[in-house]
Amino acid sequence: MALLEVKNLKVHFEIQDGWVKAVDGVSFTIDSGETMGLVGESGCGKTTAAYAITQLLPPNGRIKGGRIFFKEPARVAAFRKEYNDRLKDSTKARQNEISKVGKRLDELNRSGIDSGPELDELKDRLSALKFSYDLLSLSKRKDGSLDDYNEDIRKIRWTQISMIFQGAMNAFNPVFKVGDQIVEAITLHEDVDDSTARKRARELFEFVGIAPDRIDNYPHEFSGGMKQRAMIALALALNPSFIIADEPTTALDVITQDRILAEIRRLQEQLEMAMMIITHDVSVVAEVSDKIGVMYAGLIMEIGQTAQVFRDTAHPYTAGLLGSFPSIKGEKKRLVSIPGFPPDLVTPPSGCPFHPRCQYAQKRCEEERPKGIAIEPGHISYCHFAKELWEKLRRSA
Amino acid sequence: MPEADIIVKVRGLKKYFELKKGFLSFGKDVSYVKAVDGVDFDMRSGEILGLVGESGCGKTTVGRLLTRLEDPTDGFVFFLGRDIALIEGQDVKVFRRNIHMVFQDPYESLNPRTTVTQTIMEPLLNHHIGESQEERVEMVVQALEDAGLAPAREYLNRFPHELSGGQRQRVSIARALAVKPRVIIADEPVSMLDVSIRAGVLNLMLDLRDKYGIPYLFITHDIAVARYISDRLAVMYLGRVVELAQTDDVIFEPKHPYTQALLSAVPVPDPDAKHGRIKIKGEVPSAADVPLGCRFRPRCPKAFRECGWEAMDLVEWLREKGLLAEDTDLGKAVATLKPNGFVLRMELKDGADPGAIAGFMNDLVAKSKKIDPIMDAVAAVDTIMMDRVIEIRCRPAAMSAEELAGELFALLESTVAYREPDHPMHGIIADMRLDKNRLTVSVGGDTQNLKLAEAFLGDYVRHHRRKNRPEFKGVKNISPSPSAMTVTVTCSASREPAAKTAIDVAAYIERCLAADDLAKFARLVLPAEVKGRKVRVYVMGSEDNWNRLLDTLNELLIADEGSNEGIAQKVSEIAVKTTKGPHMAVATRFIGADEPPLFDEGRGHQVACYLFKGGPG
């Protein structure tokens, strides 16, 4: 069952010269217990896509479309599908349906008869109709900006979806003890007293491999790796079902990075946590992800199981990205760089955004934005010629 | 590899930064952050030398020392045979032209207010390269095209904000290339660039090396990048090079345990690659508190007896085994632990029996010897009477003029490579001879050269005097003789202060005690401590040992007059000082070891690890 489903998400930023189309139609799903890596170069929109899920956008960020379904029960999903098929896009029909279901619900409530099963079903139907599992419908204002302080979102944020921020070095407040910051997060969201919260903080420290008596240290007394571990402990504090890790190892040394990645793998195995890892480093993704989405200029270029994307590469950009990474394994081969540089997202190229740098580009690429082509089950490439190029690009023979 | 191919030679390079302390700690010893702590390597023409290491290992400081952005605390950097510390005045400019730097951040290292042309033209103007403006513009165009910014005319009038990150870094490279330097120091030149751009810049650097044969020092934390670009690879750990070899030898046959662990942690962009991880303990220690012996030992999975275990390790070991807990035999008896280098002193609580604790420790050592290398490295455990000490008072010593002249001559011969064609004194200094307290330097050519040689020697002496090198203390005057075409450096006798002689005496005692017939007894003697003009020595065990030590020291330092480097002149008195007693403690002494030097394992594969002490095989 899909834990998180992002559908055609568009996030644009308003600036002086116009709109930066940071995320311009991104769709993916993450199942519970699954880890997805979102890779791409700086400015490709990977971080913006993630922040839209937790609804923490800068003030000039606007949601221009799309939906984010999180933790939708199976029955609601089924109803949603049923209504979508039946009502199509007609708002009038939908309004009618909503008032019909609403009326029946009122009747039942007023009658005082014990009719549990039907009541539940009606509630689910109403949810499906009103998309109340769409996180964006809860907090989106008319102009597309998000209400950071929306009560419903605040209930979800950190208790259900938490984050490991980029640069753990600066994510903790330097004037408070690390343990106190974790305790604060717990007591704010849950009705527990300080000593219970402290006990949980000690357990969390133990879990991530820091001596529990160090909860009374200040952030500056921790090394970089320990701060990152403490950050993971903070993300786990409320036992969320989904964690977004934004460049979790970028500022760390190789040996520390390796330890943190091992820690992340342990989370996946022991807690069956669903995760989304945002990074520019394909080797990090190769180490910890079940599936990968490759982003470029606000769009997903290729998505699939890790092995599929790495071995049966079906998009020229992915091939270029993988080809420009040196490795310490195997023979030394000359790296192939991608010519040109990433586009300006205020005026992105027409059609496929990669076409100006793509050696296989044709006229069609300039004119038409590619639709996803399924290469194998679960492996989708957004390239007009994915099927034709696949044989050429894939690395497994 | 013949000497002539070596462009840069780095020997014993050190850079210590003084730690700033609050004014309350006034009067305490100053402590240092040992950023670079004894680095040796060569850079050869046409070769890319990679320098990798984790953050804080000192790799950037090495780059800054090579470009003279920092002055070393000790050691030498020779550029084409010249000691760069001696370069002064106008020559600094020439030197800066020859060693050029490419910085990490292309967003910070270009002036936002100057165009590309101005940026690249600036070093040309500074160094007076090119006859006319047209010629210089031509050079800028050439440099841009070399750096892959073609057609160059399009870029000439752009400002940095009109360029992408990759293009900016290419401008930085073009600027470094324009003056045709002999060496380029590149400090993390691609770490700020996006992946798809990075490969292009790396390929560009490789192509330019092939075209011009300019050697690079390529400093990076990214081992995969270092592997891709470098011909030879040096791995740094905590201020020292621990392994240096041909790149693929380091990558595929790493020998140092640290390199092995580092490589096993590098992620590979291939989901199927499974690598065996080598686990190492803890984190990199602070550079202000570097372990004795091998600095990687506390974390090393392969550490053995010879690695220089010290008292701190034993404290850690006892704690780990839970032997210091309140309710254990040791925990009940020990009041404080005083680790001091290779000796751990345990101060006992009132009523505890020192003999019993020494016995307990001895049993512990015997029991764990086979399992734990740290216990194998224990030289002796015994009780120690802390209420007495043998104090050796030292006095200032005279150093004869001949002695000083000899030392100066040796240093000049080893550091001034006037026989090399690139050295500024080549063809000027013809020969150097030592005659008693006089150093005669013969000069070739005309009297102009005589002046140059005199000025050079003057600068040289002045520079080293500032650094308090003892060899220069005796220099009385430098006088040219136009008739003989020589410059004569005359040395006179000098005095060594007592604080200095005390250090010599302590070192002498250490050396003598290590001699075969004394070695067994010497294990019981704790390392001599120098306090001002006094040297203090303790010995473990009974009263008899104290008497024997006193006899031995008398024999070594005083009775044996005449034979030993005039050591008797430096000692004024040996006495036993006693304080209120009895005061018994228990001491554990380790065998101790120096820092491992780079051992050659054949094919130029150098490893700083005692596992390779025996040489290849």
Interface residues (C-beta under 8 A of the other chain):
Chain A: E41 S42 S223 G225 D253 V254 I255 T256 Q257 D258 L261 A262 H280 D281 V282 S283 V284 A286 E287 T306 A307 F310 R311 G320 L321 L322 G323 S324 F325 P326 S327 I328 K329 K332 R334 L335 V336 S337 I338 P339 F341 P342
Chain B: E54 S55 S164 G165 G166 Q167 D194 V195 S196 I197 R198 A199 G200 L202 N203 H221 I223 A224 V225 R227 Y228 D248 I251 A261 L262 L263 S264 A265 V266 P267 V268 P269 D270 P271 D272 A273 R277 I280 E283
